[in-house]
Structure formats: structure tokens, C-alpha cells
């Protein structure tokens, strides 16, 4: 799949990024290379290959997971205790999207 400059500009707009023409050119090249690599991976024949749920260890199925222990959920008051701004039981954050 060939990535176009128009597509990069569109995605940059969705992400609210102001990219220079040089950055756009670099993104077309870099992201295009990633998509080409993904196409090559998709073309690999994996017929007969067992799916792997855990690739790090040959031990038990949950070898890298912590024990599943039930515990009480975090209380709203405790969760907001260190918040720099809060109100009506919620975190208050500055507005980040302005168009």
C-alpha cells in the first residue's frame, strides 16, 4: 500500500498536529515503510502454525501474570485526594482541543 501526502495530512489533522512540509515528507516515507513491512508480514503463510498466547515463557499459562485477587475498588475520595483540580466528584482538566 502506497501512502500519499494527502493521507498523511489528513491523519495529522485528525491528531491536531501542525506538521511542516519536511515533516510531512518524512512521515510519508517512514509510515509508508511501516505499511510495506506490514504487507510483507501479512503475506507470510502461517498455515499450520499454532497460535501463541504467551511467547515469553514455556511455564504455566499464567506464568507472567499476577494472582487474580479480589479487592475493594478505589474509593472516589481517595482517587481524587491528590488531584490538582476536582469538582462534583470528577477530575478537572484543562481543555486540550481548540478548533
C-alpha positions as CSV (number, residue, x, y, z in Angstrom):
1,X,0.0,0.0,0.0
2,X,1.4,3.3,-1.0
3,X,0.8,6.2,1.4
4,X,0.1,9.6,0.0
5,X,0.9,13.1,1.2
6,X,-2.8,13.8,1.3
7,X,-3.4,10.8,3.6
8,X,-0.6,11.9,6.0
9,X,-2.0,15.5,6.1
10,X,-5.5,14.1,6.8
11,X,-4.3,12.0,9.7
12,X,-2.1,14.8,11.0
13,X,-5.3,17.0,11.0
14,X,-7.2,14.4,12.9
15,X,-4.4,14.3,15.5
16,X,-4.4,18.1,15.6
17,X,-0.7,18.2,14.5
18,X,0.8,21.1,12.7
19,X,3.5,19.4,10.6
20,X,5.9,21.2,8.3
21,X,6.3,20.1,4.7
22,X,9.6,18.5,5.6
23,X,7.9,16.5,8.4
24,X,5.1,15.5,6.0
25,X,7.7,14.2,3.5
26,X,9.5,12.3,6.3
27,X,6.2,10.8,7.6
28,X,5.2,9.7,4.1
29,X,8.5,7.8,3.8
30,X,8.6,6.4,7.4
31,X,4.9,5.4,7.6
32,X,5.0,4.1,4.1
33,X,7.9,1.8,5.1
34,X,5.9,0.6,8.1
35,X,2.9,-0.2,5.9
36,X,5.1,-2.0,3.4
37,X,6.5,-4.1,6.2
38,X,3.0,-4.9,7.4
39,X,2.1,-6.0,3.9
40,X,5.1,-8.4,3.8
41,X,4.1,-9.8,7.2
42,X,0.5,-10.3,6.1
43,X,1.8,-12.3,3.0
44,X,3.6,-14.9,5.2
45,X,2.0,-18.3,5.1
46,X,1.1,-19.2,8.7
47,X,-1.0,-22.3,7.9
48,X,-0.3,-25.0,10.4
49,X,1.4,-22.7,12.9
50,X,0.0,-22.9,16.4
51,X,-1.2,-19.6,17.8
52,X,0.8,-18.4,20.7
53,X,-0.9,-16.7,23.7
54,X,2.2,-16.4,25.8
55,X,5.5,-16.0,24.0
56,X,7.9,-15.3,26.9
57,X,7.8,-18.5,28.9
58,X,7.2,-22.2,28.5
59,X,5.8,-22.4,32.0
60,X,2.1,-22.3,33.1
61,X,-0.4,-20.4,31.1
62,X,-0.3,-17.5,33.6
63,X,3.4,-17.5,34.3
64,X,3.8,-13.8,33.9
65,X,0.5,-12.7,35.4
66,X,0.0,-11.7,39.0
67,X,-2.5,-13.7,41.0
68,X,-6.1,-12.6,40.5
69,X,-7.1,-11.5,43.9
70,X,-10.4,-9.8,44.6
71,X,-10.1,-6.4,46.4
72,X,-12.3,-3.4,47.0
73,X,-12.4,-0.8,44.3
74,X,-10.7,2.6,44.8
75,X,-12.9,5.0,46.7
76,X,-13.7,8.2,44.8
77,X,-12.5,10.4,47.6
78,X,-9.2,8.6,47.8
79,X,-8.8,8.7,44.0
80,X,-9.3,12.5,43.9
81,X,-7.2,13.2,47.1
82,X,-4.1,14.3,45.1
83,X,-5.8,15.8,42.1
84,X,-4.7,19.4,41.5
85,X,-8.3,20.3,40.5
86,X,-11.5,18.5,41.1
87,X,-15.2,19.2,41.2
88,X,-18.5,17.3,41.5
89,X,-16.6,14.1,42.2
90,X,-14.5,14.2,39.0
91,X,-11.0,15.3,37.9
92,X,-11.0,18.7,36.3
93,X,-8.5,19.0,33.4
94,X,-7.7,21.9,31.1
95,X,-9.4,22.0,27.7
96,X,-7.0,20.4,25.1
97,X,-8.8,20.6,21.8
98,X,-9.5,24.1,20.4
99,X,-10.5,24.5,16.8
